[in-house]
Amino acid sequence: MEIQITKNAEKSYFEIISRYSEIKASLFSRKTIFVLDIIKQNSHIGQIYLKTPYRKFLLTEEVYIFYKIESDIIYIVLFWDNKRSPLNLDVILHS
């Protein structure tokens, strides 16, 4: 399967790492690459998010990756900081 990162996911990723120190950002980036490889190998590993086409996978204690699968492509749609309001999450995923 191929992984594609959406503009929204890219934006949310950089918003998260911009708040980290250089060392923590580097660790987060390495962990992200590792988890994306896991998702690529087993696309159904993430938990289905409510009754949506999205799956979520816990990247760190504070961040989830949201993605959806279409044909042979896994679209990474969002990196979500769990400290944010879940109401905002639903708005973002449905926009």
N, C-alpha and C positions, 0 to 999 in steps of 0.2 A: 504494500500500500504506500501511497505517496502522502506526505504531510504538506499542507499549505497553511500559512499563517495569514490571517486576515489583517486588514489595516487596524481594526478595532483591537485585536489581540496584540499587535505590535505596539500600539499606543499605550494600552494598559500595562504591558510588560515594562516599557520604559518609564511609565509613571511610578511603578513599584520600585524598580532598581535605582531610580533617581533619589530616593529617600535613604538608600543604603550607603554605608561606607564602601570604599573601593574593595576591601577584602570581602565584605558580605555580598556585594554585587557580583563579584567573581564566583563565589561559592553558589549563589543563586543561579547564575548563568550555567555553571556546570551541572547543577542538579536539574535544571530545565532541560538541557540536552539529554541527560540520562533518562528522564521521565518521558520525553518525547519519543525516544527510542523504544521504551517499554510499550507505549501506546501504539507505536507503529507495528511492533511485533504482535500485539494482541489488542486490536482496536476496541474490543468489547469489555476491556478490563475496568473502564470507568463506570461509575454508578449512574443509572438513568436519572436525570434531573426532573423531578415531578412528572408531568405528562407532556413533556416537550421532546423534540428530536435531539436534545443535547445530552451529553454525558459529562460527568465531572470527575476529576481525579485530584486527590490531595497532593500538591507539589511540596509544600512545607506546612508547618503548623498554622501558618497565617494565610496561605494562598492556594486557591484551587485553579486548575486549568479546566476550562469548559471547551468542549469540542463536539462536532457532529460528523457523522459518516455519510457520505454520498458516493455510491458506486465504489470505486477503488481509491477515493480520496478522503483523507481525514482533514477536516477544516478546524484549525485551532481558532476559536472565536473570541476567547476572553481569558485574561488572567485576572482573578478576582481576589482582592484583599478581604479576608473574612471580617475585618473590623468595620467594613462599610455596611450600610443598611441593606437587608435582603430585598426590600421594596425596590431599591435602585437596580438591583440585579435583574429582576423581572422586566423592568422597563428597558434595560440595555439589551437583554437577550431577545426581546420582542420588537426591537427597532430595526 
